[in-house]
Amino acid sequence: MRVQTTIEIFDYWNRIRGAADAPLKSQVEPSAVPHLLQSLFILETREPGNIGFRLAGTRICDLFGRDLRGERFSSLWANGQDADIERTAMGVMDHAMPALFNATGYSTVGHQASFEIIMMPLRSPHGACDRLLGAIAPTASASWLEIVPLEFLALDRSRLLPGKFGTGTPADLRPINEIVAGKSVGFGQVMRRMVSQLLSAEAH
């Protein structure tokens, strides 16, 4: 993680969750991170296999040239990756573990820019994680991003953020997409395998 926006919102999420694996959605106070709001989003599960934007910051909407509220999160991604991205978002909620994505955004006229995207689970009062707090931020400034909208994002790399497990992460833990590239398995299977590795490391 190297973009200030994603670092700051991850630190904030960590602070408000305390000893819990994920904070309550009611604990998120926009006034605590006013300088980040333009780059933040909240996703919600509307029905099985349908995760959409409940809120999207103005900077994110400007990136894509439209209001994203109510739109499916998977609609931002390249064809062929949209289903995997949606399953990964579900995995973040199911396992209450944040994930970080590195992606390349492609504009409608062929420009390219690199982005960091973070997703962190939020709990409802009844205990289930059914929303995600996240951020999308470019890794470097580009003047065209203010003018030309992105057409889609393409996933370059994705990985879990095992901060809650301390320093026991195994050295051979690999990014999600690297495992998928080597074996014919789905993101849901990979998520479960990585969670199992992290839990095993914590137990030793």
Buried (B, 14 or more C-beta within 10 A) or exposed (E): EEBEBBBBBBEBBBEBBEEEEBBBBEBBEEEEBEEBBBBBBBBBBEEEEEBBBBBBBEBBBBBBEEEBEEBBBBBBBBEEBBBBBBBBBBBBBBBBBBBBBBBBBBBEEEBEBBBBBBBBBBBEEEEBBBBBBBBBBBBEEBEEBEEBBBBBBBBEEBBBBBBBBEEEBEEEBBBBBEBBEEEEEBBBBBBBEBBEBBEEBBEE
